[in-house]
Amino acid sequence: AFFVFNQKGEVLISRLYRTDFKRSIADVFRIQVVSNSDVRSPIITLGSTSFFHVRVNNLYVVAVTKTNANAALVFEYCYRFISIAKSYFGKVDEESVKNNFTLIYELIDEINDFGYPQNSEIDTLKTYITTESIVSTAIAAEESSKITTQATGVTSWRRGDVKYKKNEAFVDVIETVNLSMSAKGTILRADVDGHIQMRAYLSGTPECKFGLNDKLVIDKNERGGISDAVELDDCRFHQCVRLNEFDSSRTISFIPPDGEFELMRYRSTSNVKLPLRIIPTVNEIGTSQVSYVVTVKASFSNKLSATSVVLRIPTPLNTTGVECKVASGKAKYVPAENVVVWKIPRIQGGQECTFTATADLTSTTVRQVWARPPIDVDFQVLMFTASGLIVRFLKVFEKSNYHSIKWVRYLTKASGTYQIRVSPRTDAHIMMSDPRLRSFEG
């Protein structure tokens, strides 16, 4: 069975593929998962029934089975459904689902037959499940024949009659940095979630090859004393990639799907290059004030720059006002969220920006405990990779030997995943030593 629930537990989409399920099975999920705030696992087994769920925005995408199913396959199906839905109508939320009921039922009936996942290639689906006008019977028959050939052929993800006037291939290496740093500057966690996104606008059935770093280690046991190696903890490829060539030469060889697709996804936890260094100093002045000095240092080449930099600096709950001073960007106290938001449009590599502020506190009869949330930092840095992963070359081969234009771009970003803990210090702490160096972990 397959369901889509909203955050209230109401069923938006429902499809029962087997006769051993009843519609009332949805009530079990609503009571046991949606209404139960203690649930943390994405898999809940009740008796002989297992519920697999994925959260996306304000929705639950749920698959239900009574057999001993392959959990990885079930989750892959759920994520494929989300990707297909995004490609058809953009953001996947309650409003978009309600606006596309008919289309969604068409899609799930096509990608799942009697509970078995079928063709889920977006390019193939878009050739015959479309929101455009209905084509003539003769053209529809011809298209149907091509679809069958494609779905059952060697490259089910690509048709052979694709044509473009201008042949181009775009490769985007996109990395999200996850950081948790103590107030002392000790790195508690630093890792990178990356993916290589490709847009292939190429005629025919081209063979694409591109190489990654020479010193690229997938299995840490094979590192063999390479000090500057780029280590990937795990990686996953699109089905079009020939894995034997990657294992032997770190060369990715494939016949790409037409249009946009995710070629590779990877994770790295070693030798992570942190693009921004944040040095916070938070001092408690008696019980009436808290002073802040927050320094941001861009630790990458001066030829590059970080853009859309936003720091969310926490303030105590009994703050009445904050006086901010910044030389770069703008800082504003947001009382409803108990934070100061410091926005810097651009920081050049090697540049240093400083924020100073004084928060006035109201006197309270009962001292309020400040949970000391971390400083959150959002940013984007073009042409920089935190993992060190680079594309050495990109080549396109096709039997007609046409000229193609290739582009490679790198983007490292953080959005709610780059956090530095703060430790307020009292007057006694300040007198003992340099406030930039002395702190206790929050």
C-alpha positions as CSV (number, residue, x, y, z in Angstrom):
1,A,0.0,0.0,0.0
2,F,1.1,3.6,-0.6
3,F,-0.1,6.7,1.1
4,V,0.6,10.4,1.4
5,F,-0.4,12.1,4.6
6,N,-0.4,15.7,5.6
7,Q,0.9,16.8,9.0
8,K,-2.6,16.4,10.6
9,G,-2.7,12.8,9.6
10,E,-5.2,13.3,6.8
11,V,-4.8,11.0,3.8
12,L,-4.2,12.9,0.6
13,I,-3.1,10.0,-1.7
14,S,-4.1,6.4,-1.2
15,R,-3.4,3.3,-3.3
16,L,-3.9,-0.3,-2.2
17,Y,-2.1,-2.7,-4.5
18,R,-3.0,-5.9,-2.7
19,T,-6.3,-7.4,-1.4
20,D,-4.9,-8.1,2.0
21,F,-4.9,-4.4,2.9
22,K,-7.9,-2.3,3.9
23,R,-8.2,1.4,3.9
24,S,-8.3,1.4,7.7
25,I,-4.6,0.7,7.7
26,A,-4.1,4.4,7.3
27,D,-5.7,5.0,10.7
28,V,-3.0,2.8,12.3
29,F,-0.2,5.0,10.9
30,R,-2.0,8.2,11.9
31,I,-2.4,7.0,15.5
32,Q,1.0,5.3,15.9
33,V,3.2,7.7,14.0
34,V,1.7,11.1,13.1
35,S,0.0,11.5,16.6
36,N,3.0,10.1,18.5
37,S,5.8,12.7,19.0
38,D,8.1,10.0,20.5
39,V,8.5,8.2,17.1
40,R,12.0,8.6,15.7
41,S,12.5,5.6,13.5
42,P,11.4,5.7,9.8
43,I,10.3,2.1,10.1
44,I,7.5,1.0,12.4
45,T,6.5,-2.7,12.6
46,L,3.1,-3.6,14.2
47,G,2.4,-7.3,14.2
48,S,3.1,-8.5,10.6
49,T,2.7,-5.0,9.1
50,S,5.6,-2.6,8.5
51,F,5.3,1.1,7.8
52,F,8.1,2.9,6.0
53,H,7.8,6.7,6.0
54,V,9.8,9.6,4.6
55,R,9.2,13.2,5.7
56,V,9.2,15.9,3.0
57,N,8.1,19.4,4.0
58,N,4.8,19.0,5.7
59,L,4.0,15.6,4.3
60,Y,4.5,11.9,5.1
61,V,5.2,9.6,2.2
62,V,4.4,6.1,3.4
63,A,4.8,2.6,2.0
64,V,3.2,-0.3,3.8
65,T,4.0,-4.0,3.5
66,K,3.1,-7.3,5.2
67,T,6.0,-9.2,3.6
68,N,9.7,-9.3,4.5
69,A,10.5,-6.6,2.0
70,N,13.9,-5.1,1.1
71,A,13.9,-1.9,3.2
72,A,16.5,-0.2,1.0
73,L,14.3,-0.8,-2.0
74,V,11.2,0.5,-0.3
75,F,12.9,3.8,0.7
76,E,14.4,4.1,-2.7
77,Y,10.9,3.9,-4.2
78,C,9.7,6.6,-1.8
79,Y,12.5,8.9,-2.7
80,R,12.1,8.2,-6.4
81,F,8.4,9.2,-6.0
82,I,9.5,12.5,-4.4
83,S,12.1,13.2,-7.1
84,I,9.5,12.5,-9.9
85,A,6.9,14.7,-8.2
86,K,9.5,17.5,-7.9
87,S,10.3,17.3,-11.6
88,Y,6.7,17.5,-12.5
89,F,5.4,20.3,-10.3
90,G,8.3,21.7,-8.3
91,K,8.0,21.8,-4.6
92,V,6.3,18.8,-2.9
93,D,3.9,20.1,-0.3
94,E,0.2,19.7,0.6
95,E,-0.9,22.4,-1.8
96,S,0.9,21.0,-4.8
97,V,-0.4,17.5,-4.0
98,K,-4.0,18.7,-3.8
99,N,-3.5,20.6,-7.1
100,N,-2.1,17.5,-8.9
101,F,-4.3,14.6,-7.7
102,T,-4.9,13.1,-11.1
103,L,-1.3,13.5,-12.3
104,I,0.0,11.8,-9.1
105,Y,-2.3,8.8,-9.4
106,E,-1.2,8.4,-13.0
107,L,2.4,8.5,-11.9
108,I,2.2,6.0,-9.0
109,D,0.1,3.6,-11.2
110,E,2.8,3.7,-13.8
111,I,5.9,3.3,-11.5
112,N,4.3,0.6,-9.4
113,D,2.4,-2.5,-10.6
114,F,0.8,-4.8,-8.0
115,G,3.2,-3.5,-5.4
116,Y,6.3,-4.1,-7.5
117,P,8.3,-1.0,-8.6
118,Q,8.5,-0.5,-12.3
119,N,10.0,2.1,-14.6
120,S,10.8,5.3,-12.6
121,E,13.0,7.1,-15.1
122,I,11.8,10.7,-15.2
123,D,12.7,11.2,-18.9
124,T,10.8,8.1,-20.0
125,L,7.7,9.0,-17.8
126,K,7.6,12.5,-19.3
127,T,7.2,11.1,-22.8
128,Y,3.8,9.7,-22.1
129,I,2.6,11.2,-18.8
130,T,2.2,14.8,-19.6
131,T,0.1,17.8,-18.6
132,E,0.1,19.1,-22.1
133,S,-2.5,18.7,-24.8
134,I,-3.4,15.2,-26.1
135,V,-1.5,14.1,-29.2
136,S,-3.0,12.4,-32.3
137,T,-3.6,8.6,-32.4
138,A,-0.9,8.0,-35.1
139,I,1.7,10.0,-33.2
140,A,0.8,8.4,-29.9
141,A,1.2,4.9,-31.4
142,E,4.7,5.8,-32.8
143,E,5.7,7.3,-29.4
144,S,4.4,4.2,-27.6
145,S,6.6,2.0,-29.7
146,K,9.7,4.2,-28.9
147,I,8.9,4.1,-25.2
148,T,8.7,0.3,-25.2
149,T,12.0,0.1,-27.0
150,Q,13.6,2.5,-24.6
151,A,12.2,0.8,-21.4
152,T,13.3,-2.6,-22.5
153,G,16.6,-1.6,-24.2
154,V,20.2,-1.5,-22.9
155,T,19.9,2.2,-21.9
156,S,16.4,2.4,-20.5
157,W,17.2,5.9,-19.3
158,R,17.8,7.4,-22.7
159,R,16.3,7.5,-26.2
160,G,18.5,7.2,-29.2
161,D,16.9,10.0,-31.3
162,V,17.7,13.0,-29.1
163,K,18.8,16.0,-31.1
164,Y,20.2,19.4,-30.1
165,K,21.5,22.3,-32.3
166,K,24.0,23.2,-29.6
167,N,25.6,20.3,-27.7
168,E,26.4,21.2,-24.1
169,A,27.1,19.4,-20.8
170,F,27.0,21.1,-17.4
171,V,28.5,19.5,-14.3
172,D,27.7,21.0,-10.9
173,V,29.6,19.6,-7.8
174,I,27.5,20.8,-4.9
175,E,28.5,20.2,-1.3
176,T,26.8,20.9,2.0
177,V,29.1,21.4,5.0
178,N,28.0,20.1,8.4
179,L,29.9,21.6,11.3
180,S,29.5,21.5,15.1
181,M,32.2,23.4,16.9
182,S,32.7,24.0,20.7
183,A,33.2,27.4,22.2
184,K,36.9,26.6,22.6
185,G,37.2,26.0,18.8
186,T,37.4,22.2,19.1
187,I,35.7,20.6,16.1
188,L,33.0,18.2,17.5
189,R,31.7,17.2,14.0
190,A,32.7,18.1,10.5
191,D,31.5,16.3,7.4
192,V,30.4,17.0,3.9
193,D,27.3,15.8,2.0
194,G,28.0,16.2,-1.7
195,H,26.4,15.3,-5.0
196,I,27.3,15.8,-8.7
197,Q,24.4,17.1,-10.7
198,M,24.6,17.0,-14.4
199,R,22.6,18.6,-17.3
200,A,23.3,16.8,-20.6
201,Y,21.9,18.5,-23.7
202,L,23.7,16.2,-26.1
203,S,22.5,14.6,-29.4
204,G,22.4,10.9,-30.1
205,T,23.8,8.4,-27.6
206,P,27.1,10.0,-26.4
207,E,29.7,8.3,-24.2
208,C,30.8,10.7,-21.5
209,K,33.9,10.3,-19.4
210,F,35.2,12.5,-16.6
211,G,37.9,11.9,-14.1
212,L,38.0,12.8,-10.4
213,N,41.1,13.3,-8.2
214,D,44.1,11.0,-8.8
215,K,44.4,10.6,-5.0
216,L,40.8,9.6,-4.3
217,V,40.2,7.0,-1.6
218,I,36.9,5.2,-1.1
219,D,38.0,2.4,1.2
220,K,40.1,3.9,4.1
221,N,42.0,0.6,4.4
222,E,43.5,1.3,0.9
223,R,44.8,4.7,1.9
224,G,48.4,3.4,1.9
225,G,50.1,6.4,3.5
226,I,48.7,9.0,1.0
227,S,48.7,12.1,3.2
228,D,46.8,14.5,0.9
229,A,44.3,12.0,-0.4
230,V,40.6,12.9,-0.7
231,E,38.6,10.4,1.3
232,L,35.0,9.5,0.6
233,D,33.2,7.5,3.2
234,D,30.6,6.3,0.7
235,C,29.3,7.1,-2.7
236,R,26.3,6.2,-4.8
237,F,26.0,6.4,-8.6
238,H,23.2,6.7,-11.1
239,Q,22.5,3.4,-12.9
240,C,24.1,4.7,-16.1
241,V,27.7,4.6,-14.6
242,R,30.0,1.8,-15.4
243,L,31.4,1.0,-12.0
244,N,34.3,-1.2,-13.1
245,E,36.1,1.7,-14.7
246,F,35.6,3.9,-11.6
247,D,37.1,1.2,-9.3
248,S,40.3,0.9,-11.5
249,S,41.0,4.5,-12.6
250,R,38.6,6.8,-10.8
251,T,37.1,7.6,-14.2
252,I,33.4,7.9,-14.5
253,S,32.2,6.5,-17.8
254,F,28.5,6.6,-18.8
255,I,25.8,7.3,-21.4
256,P,23.9,10.1,-19.7
257,P,20.1,10.4,-19.5
258,D,18.7,13.4,-21.5
259,G,18.4,16.6,-19.4
260,E,19.1,17.0,-15.7
261,F,20.0,14.1,-13.4
262,E,22.0,13.3,-10.3
263,L,25.1,11.4,-11.4
264,M,26.7,10.7,-8.0
265,R,26.1,11.3,-4.3
266,Y,28.9,11.0,-1.7
267,R,29.9,11.8,1.9
268,S,33.3,12.8,3.4
269,T,34.4,13.1,7.0
270,S,38.1,13.4,6.6
271,N,40.3,16.5,5.8
272,V,37.2,18.7,5.6
273,K,38.2,22.3,4.6
274,L,36.1,24.8,6.6
275,P,35.5,27.9,4.4
276,L,34.5,30.2,7.3
277,R,36.0,30.3,10.8
278,I,33.8,31.9,13.5
279,I,35.4,33.2,16.7
280,P,32.7,34.2,19.3
281,T,33.3,36.0,22.6
282,V,30.2,36.3,24.8
283,N,30.6,38.0,28.2
284,E,28.0,38.3,30.9
285,I,28.3,41.7,32.6
286,G,26.6,41.3,35.9
287,T,22.9,40.4,35.4
288,S,22.0,43.4,33.3
289,Q,24.1,43.0,30.1
290,V,25.7,40.6,27.7
291,S,28.5,41.8,25.4
292,Y,29.3,40.1,22.0
293,V,32.4,40.1,19.8
294,V,32.0,37.8,16.9
295,T,34.7,37.5,14.2
296,V,34.3,35.8,10.8
297,K,37.4,34.8,8.9
298,A,37.2,33.6,5.3
299,S,39.8,30.8,5.1
300,F,40.0,30.3,1.3
301,S,41.7,31.9,-1.6
302,N,41.4,35.6,-2.1
303,K,40.3,34.9,-5.6
304,L,37.0,33.5,-4.3
305,S,34.3,35.0,-2.2
306,A,31.5,33.8,0.1
307,T,28.0,35.2,-0.6
308,S,24.7,35.3,1.2
309,V,26.4,35.0,4.5
310,V,23.9,35.1,7.4
311,L,24.8,34.6,11.1
312,R,22.1,34.0,13.7
313,I,23.6,35.0,17.0
314,P,21.5,33.9,20.1
315,T,20.5,36.3,22.9
316,P,19.1,35.6,26.4
317,L,15.3,35.2,26.8
318,N,15.1,38.3,28.9
319,T,16.8,40.6,26.4
320,T,15.0,44.0,26.0
321,G,17.2,45.4,23.3
322,V,20.5,45.0,21.4
323,E,22.9,47.7,20.2
324,C,24.9,46.4,17.2
325,K,28.0,47.6,15.4
326,V,29.2,46.1,12.2
327,A,31.6,47.4,9.5
328,S,30.3,44.9,6.9
329,G,26.7,44.0,6.2
330,K,23.7,44.7,8.4
331,A,22.8,43.4,11.9
332,K,19.3,43.5,13.4
333,Y,17.8,42.1,16.6
334,V,14.8,39.9,16.1
335,P,13.0,39.7,19.5
336,A,10.5,37.1,18.4
337,E,13.3,34.6,17.7
338,N,15.7,35.7,20.4
339,V,18.5,36.2,17.9
340,V,20.6,38.9,16.2
341,V,20.6,38.3,12.4
342,W,23.8,39.6,10.8
343,K,23.7,39.6,7.0
344,I,26.9,40.0,5.0
345,P,26.3,40.1,1.2
346,R,29.9,39.1,0.3
347,I,33.2,38.2,2.1
348,Q,36.4,38.0,0.0
349,G,38.8,35.1,0.7
350,G,41.2,36.1,3.5
351,Q,38.9,38.9,4.7
352,E,37.9,39.3,8.4
353,C,34.6,40.8,9.5
354,T,33.7,41.7,13.1
355,F,30.4,42.1,14.9
356,T,30.2,43.8,18.3
357,A,27.0,44.3,20.3
358,T,25.7,44.8,23.8
359,A,22.4,43.2,24.8
360,D,20.4,44.8,27.7
361,L,18.6,42.4,30.0
362,T,15.5,43.0,32.1
363,S,15.7,42.2,35.8
364,T,13.7,39.2,36.8
365,T,12.7,37.8,40.2
366,V,13.5,34.3,39.1
367,R,16.8,33.9,37.1
368,Q,15.9,32.5,33.7
369,V,18.2,29.7,32.5
370,W,19.6,30.5,29.1
371,A,20.0,27.3,27.0
372,R,22.8,28.9,25.0
373,P,21.9,27.9,21.5
374,P,24.7,27.8,19.0
375,I,25.5,30.5,16.4
376,D,24.0,29.3,13.0
377,V,25.9,30.3,9.9
378,D,24.5,30.1,6.3
379,F,26.7,30.9,3.2
380,Q,27.6,29.9,-0.3
381,V,31.1,29.7,-1.8
382,L,31.4,29.3,-5.6
383,M,34.3,27.3,-7.1
384,F,35.3,25.8,-3.7
385,T,34.9,22.2,-2.4
386,A,35.2,21.5,1.3
387,S,36.0,17.8,0.6
388,G,38.7,18.7,-1.9
389,L,37.0,16.8,-4.7
390,I,37.7,18.1,-8.2
391,V,36.8,17.1,-11.8
392,R,40.1,16.6,-13.7
393,F,38.5,16.3,-17.1
394,L,35.2,15.9,-19.0
395,K,35.1,14.3,-22.4
396,V,32.2,13.5,-24.8
397,F,32.4,10.9,-27.5
398,E,29.7,10.4,-30.1
399,K,29.8,8.5,-33.5
400,S,28.9,11.7,-35.5
401,N,32.0,13.3,-33.8
402,Y,30.2,16.6,-33.1
403,H,31.8,19.4,-31.1
404,S,30.5,19.8,-27.5
405,I,30.8,22.5,-24.9
406,K,31.5,21.4,-21.3
407,W,31.1,23.4,-18.1
408,V,32.1,22.5,-14.6
409,R,31.1,24.4,-11.5
410,Y,31.7,24.0,-7.8
411,L,29.4,25.2,-4.9
412,T,29.9,24.7,-1.2
413,K,27.1,25.9,1.0
414,A,25.6,25.6,4.5
415,S,22.0,26.3,5.6
416,G,21.3,25.5,9.3
417,T,24.1,22.9,9.4
418,Y,27.1,25.1,10.3
419,Q,27.0,25.7,14.1
420,I,29.4,27.2,16.7
421,R,28.5,26.8,20.3
422,V,28.8,29.8,22.6
423,S,29.7,30.0,26.3
424,P,28.9,33.2,28.2
425,R,31.5,34.2,30.7
426,T,31.0,36.2,33.8
427,D,33.2,39.1,35.0
428,A,35.3,36.7,37.0
429,H,36.1,34.7,33.8
430,I,37.1,37.8,32.0
431,M,39.6,38.9,34.6
432,M,41.3,35.5,34.6
433,S,42.4,35.5,31.0
434,D,42.0,36.6,27.4
435,P,38.3,36.2,26.7
436,R,39.0,34.9,23.1
437,L,40.9,32.0,24.5
438,R,39.2,31.0,27.8
439,S,35.7,29.4,27.7
440,F,33.9,26.3,28.7
441,E,32.0,24.2,26.3
442,G,28.3,25.0,26.0
